[in-house]
Amino acid sequence: MVDVPFDTVAGIPPAEVGEVDLYHPKSWWTRYVFSQDAKVIAIQYSITAMSIGMVALVLSWLMRLQLGFPGTFSFIDPNQYLQFITMHGMIMVIYLLTALFLGGFGNYLIPLMVGARDMVFPYVNMLSYWVYLLAVVVLVSTFFVPGGPPGAGWTLYPPQAILSGTPGQDWGIILMLASLILFIIGFTMGGLNYVVTVLQARTRGMTLMRLPLTVWGIFTATVMALLAFPALLVASVMLLLDRLLGTSFFMPTLVEMGQLTKYGGGSPILFQHLFWFFGHPEVYIVALPAFGIISDLISVHARKNIFGYRMMVWAIVAIGALSFVVWAHHMYVSGMHPYFGFFFATTTLIIAIPTAIKVYTWVLTLWRGDIHLTIPMLFALAFIVTFVNGGLTGLFLGNVVVDVPLSDTMFVVAHFHMVMGIAPIMAVFGGIYHWYPKITGRMLNEVLGRFHFWVSFLGAYAIFFPMHYLGLLGMPRRYHDIGETAFVPASAHDLNAFMSVAALIVGFAQLVFLFNLVWSLFKGKEAGGNPWGAASLEWQTPETPPGHGNWGKELPIVYRWAYDYSVPGAAGDFVPQNEPPAGLLAQGAGP
Amino acid sequence: MAVAIILLLVAIASVAFHLFSPWWWTPLASNWSYIDHTITLTFWITGAVFVAVVVFMAYCVLRFHHKEGRRAAYNPENKRLEWWLSVGTAIGVAAMLAPGLVVWHQFVTVPADATDVEVMGQQWQWSYRLPGKDGRLGTSDARLVSPDNPMGLNPDDPNGKDDIVVQNDDLHLPVGKPVKVLLRSIDVLHDFYVPEFRAKMDMIPGSVTYYWFTPTRTGTFEVLCAELCGAAHAQMRSKVIVEEDKEYHAWLEKQRTFAELSSPRSVAKVIYKTGSE
């Protein structure tokens, strides 16, 4: 009998390097606390991010109470209101969404989806989480220091961020900047891991063009974050030096409460450029993983291959690259040279084209599909509605002259909440409902899930869609109370009250979701290994939840892309990525 | 079925809200009707895309909803459709960008006959300065700010002597004359914002920024600060009063110049006045 080496079958390359033994936990502590298993780290990241996200959610309630019923709640003063908006924004953008998409989804899904046993540097990966936790602890500590958390808005613009007319300029701003610096250090350790794992640890047969789009989204977002966060890091360090040592990186000659300060020669605009050089890619750091997740959810639950996979990959990469040359569209009315407006409006509107392509491919994937209206699918549909809505209002704000009247109004608040608040959160929820069975072995409760979905989607839409029109009216953002203002009709106050009630209801629905997460852990329906009939690799693990090392004895071998659904001639309506081609099946292998 | 109907309702409700809700922009009071037109155009294009996408989704959900025995089609790519959609999108984007850039060019090109008006922001009030008979504003510096010279004007600059200083009061402007608003701050970022004029721009300590507009109707307009500037940001208010030439000049006559305000006699007079109240 001739011994045919398996590796020569179907063009699968032989393994180039032997496997390295993983560090296996020896005690409860190293298994569940100081774990080096990416899956445990993912759960740690997710729980921490969602916990701090709850703080931001409560802050949003307080803000909405103040805006909807100004003067009613004596425990909210103007200073606190500014502190609430600052902390809400900072937490949601960085400590919740960035950490959850990259640290949470990234850690859990990358090794499983590319067919690796773990991240390539498990120890550094563990360290990444603990530094992130430290950053969160420092952030939370700002609530308990004299003067409270910073109140300079989440953009922390100097000079006011470090001057005495702003709440939290004493301790709050120092700790905030320290926390950001820690976050970036922690993220860099995790981020390098994700990138190297995707590039180096894919299993045999898993070519780059066979990666699920979730991995493409997270991978591209991580590369972007590694390039963008350093700008925030230096801005934070410089601002910290201005505050603590009296340097003047961002501080021109100025007067503080009638007194001439010692500052002189710095540029406040420089901070804005650094901040937005990070801040704009950050929007896509949050959006690209969401794009990837939504692509996969739609494909699996519509039982149809994703339409235009290669176009999708190139759109993700193009968006990633372009997002580094659009940052100053946040600064059209900042007082930078007005001619920059021509350049940045053009680049900004160009980025709409690859983004639109993604939307088309999602809806064309639905077309002639076999649409199962599961909860993940519902969230995917809600993502498209909110993302398209928010993306289109981006065309207002990106088009420099249209931005002039709308900038710094509630229109901007409505826009970015729709496009990088609600839409990515819809992707997060969709992703959690989709992968929870793999993570825990149980399904989330269906009734609670549907309640959570409808209240969150319709409620959030009812908050943020009308908000655009308050901005159009001219209502500025970051006002704790618009007060008696000639051009604001009484009906606008009623609308504010309506949005506040909607916000409280949506917030309540999130408590139902948290309850569902815990309840289903013990009482949820048994899921089995692949309840959705998904083709991608993470659903083909020998155990559910996957054990340490993910794959048991043998690493899987990949023969096809992740989207072989409803292949003509195939027996079932999906073919797993690791199923060897045989007979008719071979024709099904996608590009 | 229910999901498709709700998606459809979201699209219909959004359009209905846009058309029938009472919240819309304030009546224009400047020459920037072009900005309003560009916004209207953008609403039409983006609104059409939004409705098209949501209705298409609703149709898909209705038509291709899972039923026993349904099987999805298998079509990985369609190069022609993908290109067609990309080109269509590019045309739509260009249709918004091109007029936008044309109007922006007007916005940043200040007409030669525009009169300078200086607006100074500080925590948390507005001050104004108009050029005197010489038509030129004197220089200023944050280092010169003092109780006697709250705007930090340069006392050695001859151009500044006849500058008209308006403090703790409203700004008056003549209708129909283009104005170049020079924006300055002595402490933090502010933003001189009058919704009816549509224009706005941040003011930055250490530099002078600007925009221009022509007031097109008379009336009193509220000034707000649009860039977060600290604890009393929301209370940083003032008024711009646009009036006919005659009334404007009557008001101008009553204003005082920098030289008058900074001479010892006038200081004494001010003290005497406040003391008697």
HADDOCK unambig.tbl for C-alpha pairs under 7 A between the chains (distance, minus, plus):
assign (segid A and resid 78 and name CA) (segid B and resid 231 and name CA) 6.43 0.50 0.50
assign (segid A and resid 79 and name CA) (segid B and resid 231 and name CA) 5.61 0.50 0.50
assign (segid A and resid 152 and name CA) (segid B and resid 230 and name CA) 6.97 0.50 0.50
assign (segid A and resid 159 and name CA) (segid B and resid 188 and name CA) 5.35 0.50 0.50
assign (segid A and resid 160 and name CA) (segid B and resid 188 and name CA) 5.32 0.50 0.50
assign (segid A and resid 160 and name CA) (segid B and resid 229 and name CA) 6.33 0.50 0.50
assign (segid A and resid 160 and name CA) (segid B and resid 230 and name CA) 6.60 0.50 0.50
assign (segid A and resid 165 and name CA) (segid B and resid 230 and name CA) 5.25 0.50 0.50
assign (segid A and resid 165 and name CA) (segid B and resid 231 and name CA) 6.04 0.50 0.50
assign (segid A and resid 166 and name CA) (segid B and resid 230 and name CA) 4.46 0.50 0.50
assign (segid A and resid 166 and name CA) (segid B and resid 231 and name CA) 5.57 0.50 0.50
assign (segid A and resid 167 and name CA) (segid B and resid 231 and name CA) 6.84 0.50 0.50
assign (segid A and resid 252 and name CA) (segid B and resid 205 and name CA) 6.44 0.50 0.50
assign (segid A and resid 252 and name CA) (segid B and resid 206 and name CA) 5.46 0.50 0.50
assign (segid A and resid 253 and name CA) (segid B and resid 142 and name CA) 6.45 0.50 0.50
assign (segid A and resid 253 and name CA) (segid B and resid 206 and name CA) 6.43 0.50 0.50
assign (segid A and resid 254 and name CA) (segid B and resid 142 and name CA) 5.83 0.50 0.50
assign (segid A and resid 254 and name CA) (segid B and resid 186 and name CA) 5.38 0.50 0.50
assign (segid A and resid 254 and name CA) (segid B and resid 187 and name CA) 5.02 0.50 0.50
assign (segid A and resid 254 and name CA) (segid B and resid 205 and name CA) 6.52 0.50 0.50
assign (segid A and resid 255 and name CA) (segid B and resid 142 and name CA) 6.78 0.50 0.50
assign (segid A and resid 255 and name CA) (segid B and resid 186 and name CA) 5.81 0.50 0.50
assign (segid A and resid 255 and name CA) (segid B and resid 187 and name CA) 5.04 0.50 0.50
assign (segid A and resid 256 and name CA) (segid B and resid 187 and name CA) 6.06 0.50 0.50
assign (segid A and resid 260 and name CA) (segid B and resid 143 and name CA) 6.67 0.50 0.50
assign (segid A and resid 303 and name CA) (segid B and resid 72 and name CA) 6.23 0.50 0.50
assign (segid A and resid 304 and name CA) (segid B and resid 72 and name CA) 5.71 0.50 0.50
assign (segid A and resid 304 and name CA) (segid B and resid 73 and name CA) 6.89 0.50 0.50
assign (segid A and resid 304 and name CA) (segid B and resid 74 and name CA) 6.68 0.50 0.50
assign (segid A and resid 305 and name CA) (segid B and resid 74 and name CA) 6.74 0.50 0.50
assign (segid A and resid 305 and name CA) (segid B and resid 76 and name CA) 6.28 0.50 0.50
assign (segid A and resid 306 and name CA) (segid B and resid 76 and name CA) 6.73 0.50 0.50
assign (segid A and resid 307 and name CA) (segid B and resid 75 and name CA) 6.91 0.50 0.50
assign (segid A and resid 307 and name CA) (segid B and resid 76 and name CA) 5.18 0.50 0.50
assign (segid A and resid 307 and name CA) (segid B and resid 77 and name CA) 5.79 0.50 0.50
assign (segid A and resid 308 and name CA) (segid B and resid 76 and name CA) 5.81 0.50 0.50
assign (segid A and resid 308 and name CA) (segid B and resid 77 and name CA) 4.61 0.50 0.50
assign (segid A and resid 333 and name CA) (segid B and resid 200 and name CA) 6.78 0.50 0.50
assign (segid A and resid 333 and name CA) (segid B and resid 201 and name CA) 4.72 0.50 0.50
assign (segid A and resid 333 and name CA) (segid B and resid 202 and name CA) 5.74 0.50 0.50
assign (segid A and resid 334 and name CA) (segid B and resid 201 and name CA) 6.41 0.50 0.50
assign (segid A and resid 334 and name CA) (segid B and resid 202 and name CA) 4.99 0.50 0.50
assign (segid A and resid 335 and name CA) (segid B and resid 201 and name CA) 6.35 0.50 0.50
assign (segid A and resid 335 and name CA) (segid B and resid 202 and name CA) 5.63 0.50 0.50
assign (segid A and resid 335 and name CA) (segid B and resid 203 and name CA) 6.87 0.50 0.50
assign (segid A and resid 335 and name CA) (segid B and resid 209 and name CA) 5.59 0.50 0.50
assign (segid A and resid 338 and name CA) (segid B and resid 108 and name CA) 6.46 0.50 0.50
assign (segid A and resid 342 and name CA) (segid B and resid 101 and name CA) 6.44 0.50 0.50
assign (segid A and resid 349 and name CA) (segid B and resid 93 and name CA) 6.47 0.50 0.50
assign (segid A and resid 353 and name CA) (segid B and resid 86 and name CA) 6.63 0.50 0.50
assign (segid A and resid 353 and name CA) (segid B and resid 89 and name CA) 6.16 0.50 0.50
assign (segid A and resid 353 and name CA) (segid B and resid 90 and name CA) 6.28 0.50 0.50
assign (segid A and resid 357 and name CA) (segid B and resid 86 and name CA) 6.60 0.50 0.50
assign (segid A and resid 363 and name CA) (segid B and resid 57 and name CA) 6.28 0.50 0.50
assign (segid A and resid 366 and name CA) (segid B and resid 60 and name CA) 6.19 0.50 0.50
assign (segid A and resid 367 and name CA) (segid B and resid 60 and name CA) 5.52 0.50 0.50
assign (segid A and resid 368 and name CA) (segid B and resid 64 and name CA) 5.89 0.50 0.50
assign (segid A and resid 368 and name CA) (segid B and resid 72 and name CA) 5.78 0.50 0.50
assign (segid A and resid 368 and name CA) (segid B and resid 73 and name CA) 5.74 0.50 0.50
assign (segid A and resid 369 and name CA) (segid B and resid 64 and name CA) 5.82 0.50 0.50
assign (segid A and resid 369 and name CA) (segid B and resid 72 and name CA) 4.21 0.50 0.50
assign (segid A and resid 369 and name CA) (segid B and resid 73 and name CA) 6.18 0.50 0.50
assign (segid A and resid 370 and name CA) (segid B and resid 64 and name CA) 5.62 0.50 0.50
assign (segid A and resid 370 and name CA) (segid B and resid 65 and name CA) 5.97 0.50 0.50
assign (segid A and resid 370 and name CA) (segid B and resid 66 and name CA) 4.96 0.50 0.50
assign (segid A and resid 370 and name CA) (segid B and resid 70 and name CA) 6.21 0.50 0.50
assign (segid A and resid 370 and name CA) (segid B and resid 71 and name CA) 5.82 0.50 0.50
assign (segid A and resid 370 and name CA) (segid B and resid 72 and name CA) 4.87 0.50 0.50
assign (segid A and resid 371 and name CA) (segid B and resid 61 and name CA) 6.75 0.50 0.50
assign (segid A and resid 371 and name CA) (segid B and resid 64 and name CA) 5.90 0.50 0.50
assign (segid A and resid 371 and name CA) (segid B and resid 65 and name CA) 4.70 0.50 0.50
assign (segid A and resid 371 and name CA) (segid B and resid 66 and name CA) 4.96 0.50 0.50
assign (segid A and resid 372 and name CA) (segid B and resid 65 and name CA) 6.47 0.50 0.50
assign (segid A and resid 372 and name CA) (segid B and resid 66 and name CA) 5.32 0.50 0.50
assign (segid A and resid 385 and name CA) (segid B and resid 54 and name CA) 6.54 0.50 0.50
assign (segid A and resid 388 and name CA) (segid B and resid 50 and name CA) 6.59 0.50 0.50
assign (segid A and resid 389 and name CA) (segid B and resid 50 and name CA) 6.53 0.50 0.50
assign (segid A and resid 392 and name CA) (segid B and resid 46 and name CA) 5.77 0.50 0.50
assign (segid A and resid 396 and name CA) (segid B and resid 42 and name CA) 6.69 0.50 0.50
assign (segid A and resid 399 and name CA) (segid B and resid 97 and name CA) 6.30 0.50 0.50
assign (segid A and resid 399 and name CA) (segid B and resid 100 and name CA) 6.12 0.50 0.50
assign (segid A and resid 400 and name CA) (segid B and resid 100 and name CA) 6.87 0.50 0.50
assign (segid A and resid 400 and name CA) (segid B and resid 104 and name CA) 6.92 0.50 0.50
assign (segid A and resid 401 and name CA) (segid B and resid 35 and name CA) 6.55 0.50 0.50
assign (segid A and resid 401 and name CA) (segid B and resid 100 and name CA) 5.83 0.50 0.50
assign (segid A and resid 401 and name CA) (segid B and resid 103 and name CA) 6.65 0.50 0.50
assign (segid A and resid 401 and name CA) (segid B and resid 104 and name CA) 5.22 0.50 0.50
assign (segid A and resid 402 and name CA) (segid B and resid 35 and name CA) 6.09 0.50 0.50
assign (segid A and resid 402 and name CA) (segid B and resid 38 and name CA) 6.75 0.50 0.50
assign (segid A and resid 402 and name CA) (segid B and resid 39 and name CA) 6.05 0.50 0.50
assign (segid A and resid 404 and name CA) (segid B and resid 199 and name CA) 5.96 0.50 0.50
assign (segid A and resid 404 and name CA) (segid B and resid 200 and name CA) 6.14 0.50 0.50
assign (segid A and resid 405 and name CA) (segid B and resid 198 and name CA) 4.74 0.50 0.50
assign (segid A and resid 405 and name CA) (segid B and resid 199 and name CA) 5.80 0.50 0.50
assign (segid A and resid 405 and name CA) (segid B and resid 200 and name CA) 6.66 0.50 0.50
assign (segid A and resid 408 and name CA) (segid B and resid 226 and name CA) 5.84 0.50 0.50
assign (segid A and resid 408 and name CA) (segid B and resid 227 and name CA) 6.76 0.50 0.50
assign (segid A and resid 469 and name CA) (segid B and resid 23 and name CA) 5.79 0.50 0.50
assign (segid A and resid 469 and name CA) (segid B and resid 24 and name CA) 6.26 0.50 0.50
assign (segid A and resid 470 and name CA) (segid B and resid 23 and name CA) 6.52 0.50 0.50
assign (segid A and resid 472 and name CA) (segid B and resid 24 and name CA) 5.99 0.50 0.50
assign (segid A and resid 472 and name CA) (segid B and resid 25 and name CA) 5.21 0.50 0.50
assign (segid A and resid 473 and name CA) (segid B and resid 23 and name CA) 6.20 0.50 0.50
assign (segid A and resid 473 and name CA) (segid B and resid 24 and name CA) 5.07 0.50 0.50
assign (segid A and resid 473 and name CA) (segid B and resid 25 and name CA) 4.14 0.50 0.50
assign (segid A and resid 473 and name CA) (segid B and resid 26 and name CA) 5.90 0.50 0.50
assign (segid A and resid 474 and name CA) (segid B and resid 25 and name CA) 6.72 0.50 0.50
assign (segid A and resid 474 and name CA) (segid B and resid 195 and name CA) 5.51 0.50 0.50
assign (segid A and resid 476 and name CA) (segid B and resid 226 and name CA) 6.05 0.50 0.50
assign (segid A and resid 478 and name CA) (segid B and resid 228 and name CA) 6.65 0.50 0.50
assign (segid A and resid 479 and name CA) (segid B and resid 234 and name CA) 5.17 0.50 0.50
assign (segid A and resid 480 and name CA) (segid B and resid 234 and name CA) 6.93 0.50 0.50
assign (segid A and resid 481 and name CA) (segid B and resid 234 and name CA) 6.87 0.50 0.50
assign (segid A and resid 482 and name CA) (segid B and resid 234 and name CA) 6.82 0.50 0.50
assign (segid A and resid 486 and name CA) (segid B and resid 222 and name CA) 6.78 0.50 0.50
assign (segid A and resid 487 and name CA) (segid B and resid 26 and name CA) 6.82 0.50 0.50
assign (segid A and resid 566 and name CA) (segid B and resid 71 and name CA) 6.38 0.50 0.50
assign (segid A and resid 566 and name CA) (segid B and resid 72 and name CA) 5.76 0.50 0.50
assign (segid A and resid 566 and name CA) (segid B and resid 73 and name CA) 6.88 0.50 0.50
assign (segid A and resid 566 and name CA) (segid B and resid 74 and name CA) 6.39 0.50 0.50
assign (segid A and resid 567 and name CA) (segid B and resid 74 and name CA) 6.13 0.50 0.50
